[in-house]
Amino acid sequence: MTKLLNSPALHDLALLAGRVLLSAMFILGGWSKIGGYAGTAAYMASQGVPGGLLPLVILTELGGGLAILLGFQTRLVALLLAGFTVIASLIFHMNWAQMPQYLMFMKNMAVAGGFLALFAAGAGRYSADARLG
């Protein structure tokens, strides 16, 4: 069993699966913000964040999510998305008197932890980073 758990092939498949799962939330989130642009900008403004930052948020989520999915500049992008996730959580999910907000905060901290693990491990064999050397 130890040999299987230490298998390089399993390691690379796990990194690929982790990248797919982490990136999906950001790709879908960025894409949905394009379709719901006005509503998202209004929500951001209601939380004290200028709606004018929404294009940067969309670029971060959609572009960063696609980079993680492809395994391109994985360590840098994972570190940036970990920071983005923590900052967004501190702005939008601090009303812990509401259980859904607390759960969203904790979920986002776990996502940030996943990005930090990806930062430490790199993208693995099945990635643009590996192909580009």
Buried (B, 14 or more C-beta within 10 A) or exposed (E): EEEEEEEEEEBBBEBBEBBEEBBEBBBEBBBBBEEEBEEBBEBBBEEEBEBEEBEEBBEBBBBBBBBBBBBBBBBEBBBBBBEBBBEBBEEBBEEEEEEEBBEBBEBBBEBBEBBBBBBEBBBBBBBBBBEEE
